Amino acid sequence: MNLNYLSLYQSGELSKRAKRLHERLASCDICPRKCRINRLLGEVGFCHSGELPIVASFCDHHGEEPVLSGSQGSGTIFFGNCNLRCVYCQNNQISQDWQKQKANEISCRRLAEYMLYLQNKLGCHNINFVSPSHFVPQIVAAILEAIPMGLHLPLVYNSNGYDRLETLKELDGVIDIYLPDFKYIDEKQALELSKVENYVACAKDAIMEMYRQAGNLVVDEDGIAQRGLIIRHLILPNGLSGSREVLKWLVKGLSPEVTISLMSQYKPMHKAGEFLSLSRSISKSEYDEVYNLLEELGMENGWVQKMGAQELYLPDFEREGHPFVA
């Protein structure tokens, strides 16, 4: 297995990147919000996160895309807090309950130990960083510690798509598999539903950079992902996610060969009940419309979740042990 981050470590480049990223926390510009607060001194901005990483949960996740979960599961590390405020967030227990998440602060050394536990004890196929956008410096620092401890798995960057281009460039050669969301095609919807003014522009730039770095999906002889880009798109009711335009942009802006993961798991959660347009799951006709778009646009690579299987994919982080239904 050819893992570029091992070469970056051996050359000393990974250490340099970790140092640069850590210094940026003094006037934080890690994500597109660029709050410019000093996280090294405990100041917090939009993400309510300081110098230390916050890990809400880690587990062998068997509900990710088949090329990630395989037979042994994806070694998923869920970071607390978020740089978005999606009113329908399925992970709201850990993404928007900042006071509770403060108790989940750990050292970068401890984060490295979690990676090795997922690799060595649980036998996972990869290390999957979920909601990593506001913790990139801490993640790179932890990788730097984990490599001499024996880390040798592909690394997955599983983000909401609201990532800063300059930060992603520091991850070139570090991350093997990018797994971003592309939530909306309309900035007005992004502002209303996720409290972000420039989501679409940032997500397009981020996804293009991820594609430049990782390219199309590459799997091994067992069908397990080793490298590449997989783009997730959650179908929202009443066309709120603009699925037709999202998929058309992916075909035109990237390639018809790009791997897409269409998600039908939407269920009204968190504050979604306050919005009439979000107060129900998607209908069969809405599902079929987006499904048929794949053939219309010539997109053959990826997966589509089946209808009616929400409980398999929605976590409960207050459940003892594993956050997902066994």
C-alpha positions as CSV (number, residue, x, y, z in Angstrom):
1,M,0.0,0.0,0.0
2,N,1.5,3.3,-1.1
3,L,0.7,5.9,1.6
4,N,2.0,9.3,0.8
5,Y,1.8,10.5,4.4
6,L,4.5,8.1,5.4
7,S,6.8,9.7,2.9
8,L,5.9,13.1,4.1
9,Y,6.8,12.0,7.6
10,Q,10.1,10.6,6.6
11,S,11.1,13.7,4.7
12,G,10.1,16.0,7.6
13,E,7.5,17.8,5.5
14,L,4.6,16.5,7.7
15,S,6.3,18.1,10.8
16,K,6.6,21.4,8.9
17,R,2.9,21.3,8.0
18,A,1.9,20.5,11.5
19,K,3.8,23.5,12.8
20,R,2.3,25.9,10.2
21,L,-1.2,24.7,11.0
22,H,-0.7,25.0,14.7
23,E,0.6,28.5,14.4
24,R,-2.6,29.5,12.5
25,L,-4.7,28.7,15.6
26,A,-3.3,31.9,17.1
27,S,-5.5,33.9,14.7
28,C,-7.7,31.1,13.5
29,D,-8.4,30.9,9.8
30,I,-8.6,27.1,9.5
31,C,-12.1,27.1,8.0
32,P,-13.8,29.6,5.7
33,R,-15.3,31.5,8.7
34,K,-11.8,32.9,9.6
35,C,-12.9,33.9,13.1
36,R,-9.4,35.2,13.8
37,I,-9.6,34.3,17.5
38,N,-6.6,32.9,19.5
39,R,-7.5,29.3,20.1
40,L,-4.1,28.7,21.7
41,L,-5.2,31.0,24.5
42,G,-8.6,29.3,24.9
43,E,-10.6,31.8,22.9
44,V,-13.5,30.3,20.9
45,G,-15.2,31.4,17.8
46,F,-18.1,30.0,15.8
47,C,-17.0,26.4,16.3
48,H,-16.7,26.8,20.1
49,S,-13.4,24.8,19.9
50,G,-10.0,25.7,21.4
51,E,-6.5,24.3,21.1
52,L,-7.3,20.7,22.0
53,P,-9.2,18.2,19.7
54,I,-12.7,17.2,20.9
55,V,-13.6,13.6,20.2
56,A,-17.2,12.7,21.0
57,S,-17.1,9.1,19.9
58,F,-15.0,6.6,18.0
59,C,-16.0,3.2,16.7
60,D,-15.9,0.6,13.9
61,H,-18.6,2.0,11.6
62,H,-20.3,-0.6,9.4
63,G,-22.9,1.8,7.8
64,E,-20.5,3.9,5.6
65,E,-20.2,3.3,1.9
66,P,-19.3,-0.3,1.1
67,V,-15.8,0.5,0.0
68,L,-15.1,2.2,3.4
69,S,-16.9,-0.2,5.7
70,G,-15.9,-3.5,4.0
71,S,-16.1,-6.4,6.4
72,Q,-14.2,-4.9,9.3
73,G,-15.8,-1.4,9.5
74,S,-14.5,2.1,9.0
75,G,-12.5,3.4,11.9
76,T,-14.6,6.4,12.6
77,I,-13.6,9.3,14.8
78,F,-16.4,11.8,15.4
79,F,-15.2,15.2,16.3
80,G,-17.4,17.4,18.5
81,N,-18.8,20.8,17.4
82,C,-19.1,22.0,13.8
83,N,-18.6,25.1,11.6
84,L,-22.1,24.8,10.3
85,R,-25.5,25.1,12.1
86,C,-27.7,22.7,10.0
87,V,-31.2,22.9,11.4
88,Y,-31.7,19.2,10.5
89,C,-28.4,17.9,11.7
90,Q,-28.5,14.2,12.5
91,N,-25.4,14.5,14.7
92,N,-26.8,17.5,16.7
93,Q,-26.1,15.8,20.0
94,I,-22.4,16.3,19.4
95,S,-22.3,19.1,16.8
96,Q,-24.2,21.8,18.6
97,D,-24.1,21.0,22.3
98,W,-20.9,22.9,22.9
99,Q,-20.9,23.0,26.7
100,K,-21.2,19.2,26.9
101,Q,-18.5,18.6,24.3
102,K,-16.0,20.6,26.3
103,A,-15.7,17.5,28.5
104,N,-14.5,15.5,25.5
105,E,-11.3,17.5,24.9
106,I,-8.3,15.2,24.6
107,S,-4.6,15.5,23.8
108,C,-3.3,14.9,20.3
109,R,-1.4,12.0,21.7
110,R,-4.6,10.5,22.9
111,L,-6.2,11.0,19.5
112,A,-3.2,9.1,18.0
113,E,-3.9,6.3,20.4
114,Y,-7.5,6.1,19.2
115,M,-6.3,5.7,15.7
116,L,-4.0,2.8,16.7
117,Y,-6.9,1.2,18.7
118,L,-9.1,1.3,15.6
119,Q,-6.3,-0.1,13.4
120,N,-4.9,-2.8,15.7
121,K,-7.6,-3.8,18.1
122,L,-10.7,-3.5,15.9
123,G,-9.0,-4.2,12.6
124,C,-10.7,-1.4,10.7
125,H,-10.0,-0.7,7.0
126,N,-9.2,3.0,7.4
127,I,-9.2,5.9,9.8
128,N,-12.3,8.1,9.1
129,F,-12.2,11.7,10.5
130,V,-15.8,12.9,10.8
131,S,-16.4,16.7,11.0
132,P,-12.7,17.5,10.8
133,S,-12.8,20.9,9.2
134,H,-12.2,22.9,12.4
135,F,-9.6,20.4,13.8
136,V,-7.2,20.0,10.9
137,P,-4.1,21.3,12.9
138,Q,-4.9,18.8,15.7
139,I,-5.5,15.9,13.3
140,V,-2.2,16.5,11.5
141,A,-0.4,16.7,14.8
142,A,-2.0,13.4,15.9
143,I,-1.0,11.7,12.7
144,L,2.5,12.9,13.2
145,E,2.5,11.1,16.6
146,A,0.6,8.0,15.3
147,I,3.1,7.2,12.5
148,P,6.0,6.1,14.7
149,M,3.4,4.1,16.7
150,G,2.7,2.1,13.6
151,L,-0.2,3.8,11.8
152,H,-0.5,2.4,8.3
153,L,-4.1,2.7,7.1
154,P,-5.7,5.0,4.5
155,L,-7.0,8.3,6.0
156,V,-10.5,9.6,5.2
157,Y,-11.5,13.2,5.5
158,N,-15.3,13.1,6.0
159,S,-16.4,16.7,6.0
160,N,-19.5,18.9,5.4
161,G,-17.8,20.5,2.4
162,Y,-17.3,23.8,4.1
163,D,-13.5,23.7,4.0
164,R,-11.0,26.4,3.3
165,L,-8.8,25.9,0.2
166,E,-5.6,27.0,2.0
167,T,-6.1,24.4,4.7
168,L,-6.9,21.6,2.3
169,K,-3.6,22.3,0.5
170,E,-1.8,21.5,3.7
171,L,-3.5,18.0,3.5
172,D,-2.2,17.2,0.0
173,G,-0.5,13.8,0.4
174,V,-1.8,13.4,4.0
175,I,-5.4,12.5,3.2
176,D,-6.0,9.4,1.0
177,I,-9.7,9.5,0.6
178,Y,-11.9,12.6,0.6
179,L,-15.6,12.2,1.6
180,P,-17.2,15.7,1.5
181,D,-20.9,16.6,1.4
182,F,-22.2,18.8,-1.3
183,K,-25.4,20.0,0.5
184,Y,-26.8,22.8,-1.7
185,I,-26.5,24.6,-4.9
186,D,-28.3,27.8,-3.7
187,E,-26.6,30.1,-1.2
188,K,-30.0,31.3,0.1
189,Q,-30.9,27.7,1.2
190,A,-27.4,27.3,2.8
191,L,-27.9,30.5,4.8
192,E,-31.4,29.6,5.9
193,L,-30.8,25.9,6.7
194,S,-27.1,25.9,7.7
195,K,-26.4,29.5,8.8
196,V,-23.6,30.0,6.3
197,E,-23.3,32.8,3.7
198,N,-20.8,31.3,1.2
199,Y,-21.3,27.5,1.4
200,V,-21.8,26.8,-2.3
201,A,-18.7,28.8,-3.4
202,C,-16.5,27.3,-0.7
203,A,-17.8,23.7,-1.3
204,K,-17.2,24.0,-5.1
205,D,-13.6,25.2,-4.5
206,A,-13.0,22.5,-1.8
207,I,-14.3,19.7,-3.9
208,M,-12.3,20.7,-6.9
209,E,-9.1,20.8,-4.7
210,M,-10.0,17.4,-3.2
211,Y,-10.4,15.9,-6.7
212,R,-7.1,17.4,-7.8
213,Q,-5.4,15.8,-4.9
214,A,-7.1,12.4,-4.8
215,G,-8.7,11.8,-8.2
216,N,-11.2,9.1,-8.9
217,L,-11.8,6.3,-6.5
218,V,-9.3,3.5,-6.4
219,V,-10.0,0.2,-4.6
220,D,-7.9,-2.8,-3.8
221,E,-8.5,-6.4,-4.9
222,D,-11.0,-6.8,-2.0
223,G,-13.0,-3.7,-3.1
224,I,-11.7,-1.5,-0.2
225,A,-11.0,2.1,-1.0
226,Q,-7.4,3.1,-1.0
227,R,-7.5,6.6,-2.6
228,G,-9.9,9.0,-4.3
229,L,-12.9,11.3,-3.9
230,I,-16.5,10.2,-2.9
231,I,-19.1,13.0,-2.8
232,R,-22.1,12.7,-0.6
233,H,-25.4,14.4,-1.4
234,L,-28.3,14.2,1.0
235,I,-31.7,14.4,-0.8
236,L,-33.9,16.9,1.1
237,P,-37.7,17.2,0.7
238,N,-39.2,19.8,-1.5
239,G,-36.1,20.0,-3.7
240,L,-34.3,22.1,-1.0
241,S,-30.9,20.5,-1.8
242,G,-31.1,21.3,-5.6
243,S,-30.1,17.8,-6.5
244,R,-30.4,18.3,-10.3
245,E,-28.1,21.3,-10.3
246,V,-25.7,19.7,-7.8
247,L,-25.2,16.6,-10.0
248,K,-25.0,18.6,-13.2
249,W,-22.2,20.7,-11.7
250,L,-20.3,17.5,-10.6
251,V,-20.5,16.2,-14.2
252,K,-19.4,19.4,-15.8
253,G,-17.1,20.8,-13.1
254,L,-15.3,17.5,-12.3
255,S,-16.2,14.4,-14.4
256,P,-19.1,12.0,-15.1
257,E,-16.7,9.4,-13.7
258,V,-16.7,10.9,-10.2
259,T,-18.0,8.7,-7.4
260,I,-21.3,9.9,-5.9
261,S,-23.1,8.7,-2.8
262,L,-26.7,9.7,-2.9
263,M,-28.3,9.6,0.6
264,S,-32.0,9.0,1.2
265,Q,-31.7,8.9,5.0
266,Y,-33.2,12.3,5.7
267,K,-35.4,12.4,8.7
268,P,-36.7,15.5,10.5
269,M,-34.3,16.0,13.4
270,H,-33.0,18.7,15.7
271,K,-34.9,21.9,14.6
272,A,-36.3,20.6,11.3
273,G,-39.8,20.5,12.7
274,E,-39.8,24.3,12.9
275,F,-39.6,24.4,9.1
276,L,-42.7,23.2,7.2
277,S,-40.6,22.3,4.1
278,L,-38.3,20.1,6.2
279,S,-41.0,18.5,8.5
280,R,-41.2,15.2,6.6
281,S,-38.9,12.5,5.1
282,I,-38.5,12.5,1.3
283,S,-41.2,10.9,-0.8
284,K,-40.8,8.0,-3.2
285,S,-41.3,10.4,-6.2
286,E,-38.6,12.7,-4.9
287,Y,-36.2,9.7,-4.5
288,D,-37.0,8.4,-7.9
289,E,-36.4,11.8,-9.6
290,V,-32.9,12.1,-8.2
291,Y,-32.2,8.4,-8.8
292,N,-33.1,8.7,-12.5
293,L,-30.9,11.7,-12.8
294,L,-27.8,9.5,-12.5
295,E,-28.7,7.6,-15.7
296,E,-29.7,10.8,-17.4
297,L,-26.3,12.5,-16.6
298,G,-24.3,9.3,-17.3
299,M,-23.1,9.0,-13.7
300,E,-22.3,5.3,-13.2
301,N,-20.0,5.3,-10.2
302,G,-21.2,5.2,-6.6
303,W,-24.2,4.2,-4.5
304,V,-27.8,5.2,-3.7
305,Q,-29.2,4.4,-0.3
306,K,-32.5,2.5,-0.3
307,M,-35.6,4.2,0.9
308,G,-36.9,3.6,4.4
309,A,-33.6,2.6,6.1
310,Q,-33.0,5.7,8.2
311,E,-32.6,3.9,11.5
312,L,-29.6,2.0,10.1
313,Y,-27.7,5.3,9.4
314,L,-28.8,7.7,12.2
315,P,-26.6,7.6,15.3
316,D,-27.5,8.0,18.9
317,F,-24.5,9.3,20.7
318,E,-26.2,8.9,24.1
319,R,-26.4,5.2,23.6
320,E,-24.1,3.1,25.7
321,G,-21.1,1.8,23.7
322,H,-21.7,2.0,19.9
323,P,-23.7,5.0,18.5
324,F,-25.2,2.9,15.7
325,V,-27.7,0.1,15.7
326,A,-25.9,-3.2,15.6
